[in-house]
């Protein structure tokens, strides 16, 4: 009898680590790009803003053919810029977001 091969793909350790690190700094209130921004209150009061930031992170992050993350810091920057602009209407995200970056899947 032939043993079936599991064809389900798993997230790479590289991606899992990038996501975990981003989530930690977002949830702890210590993300270095958000110094001085009181964003922790969004978790309880406006969770859709946090949801959008994580969607941006997931949409922007790129992996190579082996699942290695190519642009973790860039994905983080795009995501935290959304939070900064959400909390500070004077902050302008540059370059402006493209539609694909903001999609919720």
LINGI-V336793 format. One record per residue. N is the residue number from 1. RES is the residue in one small letter. OMEGA is omega in degrees with one decimal (NA if undefined). Layout:
n:N res:RES omega:OMEGA
n:N res:RES omega:OMEGA
This chain:
n:1 res:x omega:-179.3
n:2 res:x omega:178.2
n:3 res:x omega:179.8
n:4 res:x omega:178.1
n:5 res:x omega:177.2
n:6 res:x omega:-177.2
n:7 res:x omega:179.0
n:8 res:x omega:178.5
n:9 res:x omega:175.1
n:10 res:x omega:173.4
n:11 res:x omega:179.2
n:12 res:x omega:175.1
n:13 res:x omega:178.8
n:14 res:x omega:179.2
n:15 res:x omega:179.7
n:16 res:x omega:178.4
n:17 res:x omega:178.9
n:18 res:x omega:179.4
n:19 res:x omega:179.5
n:20 res:x omega:-179.8
n:21 res:x omega:178.3
n:22 res:x omega:-179.4
n:23 res:x omega:179.6
n:24 res:x omega:-176.6
n:25 res:x omega:176.1
n:26 res:x omega:-176.1
n:27 res:x omega:-177.9
n:28 res:x omega:-178.3
n:29 res:x omega:-175.1
n:30 res:x omega:-179.6
n:31 res:x omega:-174.0
n:32 res:x omega:178.7
n:33 res:x omega:-179.6
n:34 res:x omega:176.7
n:35 res:x omega:178.5
n:36 res:x omega:178.8
n:37 res:x omega:-179.6
n:38 res:x omega:-174.1
n:39 res:x omega:-177.9
n:40 res:x omega:179.5
n:41 res:x omega:179.5
n:42 res:x omega:-178.5
n:43 res:x omega:-178.9
n:44 res:x omega:-172.9
n:45 res:x omega:-176.9
n:46 res:x omega:-175.6
n:47 res:x omega:178.9
n:48 res:x omega:176.5
n:49 res:x omega:177.2
n:50 res:x omega:177.2
n:51 res:x omega:-179.2
n:52 res:x omega:179.0
n:53 res:x omega:178.8
n:54 res:x omega:175.4
n:55 res:x omega:177.8
n:56 res:x omega:178.5
n:57 res:x omega:-177.7
n:58 res:x omega:-179.4
n:59 res:x omega:-174.1
n:60 res:x omega:-175.1
n:61 res:x omega:-179.1
n:62 res:x omega:178.7
n:63 res:x omega:174.1
n:64 res:x omega:-175.3
n:65 res:x omega:177.8
n:66 res:x omega:179.7
n:67 res:x omega:178.5
n:68 res:x omega:-179.4
n:69 res:x omega:-178.1
n:70 res:x omega:-170.3
n:71 res:x omega:-176.0
n:72 res:x omega:-177.1
n:73 res:x omega:177.7
n:74 res:x omega:178.6
n:75 res:x omega:177.0
n:76 res:x omega:-178.1
n:77 res:x omega:179.5
n:78 res:x omega:-178.9
n:79 res:x omega:-177.5
n:80 res:x omega:173.7
n:81 res:x omega:176.2
n:82 res:x omega:179.5
n:83 res:x omega:179.0
n:84 res:x omega:-179.2
n:85 res:x omega:178.1
n:86 res:x omega:-178.1
n:87 res:x omega:-177.2
n:88 res:x omega:-177.3
n:89 res:x omega:177.7
n:90 res:x omega:179.5
n:91 res:x omega:179.5
n:92 res:x omega:177.4
n:93 res:x omega:179.6
n:94 res:x omega:-8.9
n:95 res:x omega:178.7
n:96 res:x omega:179.7
n:97 res:x omega:170.2
n:98 res:x omega:-176.2
n:99 res:x omega:-177.1
n:100 res:x omega:179.6
n:101 res:x omega:-173.4
n:102 res:x omega:-175.8
n:103 res:x omega:174.1
n:104 res:x omega:-178.3
n:105 res:x omega:NA
